[in-house]
């Protein structure tokens, strides 16, 4: 995967998750990139964000609530924050 790139399953995109590597990207750019990536994901699809900015722990859940999507999971591994966003609309 390329830094800041998006990966999905090109053969069966509706069954895949899209992973966005945002390590080193600072908020609000984390949320802005997530918003842009969600445009290309079908309803029911999953966007996985990998971030290192501690403010993402506040900004991403707030963004998900404000936009009507679902935060399926949130995890912290050392300095890495991982969010699974399910697109709802």
ABEGO torsion letter per residue (X at the ends): XBBGBBBBBAABAAABBBBBBABGBBOAAAAAAAAAAAAABBBGBBBBBBBABAAAAAAAAAAAAAAGBBBABBBBBEABBBBBBBBAX
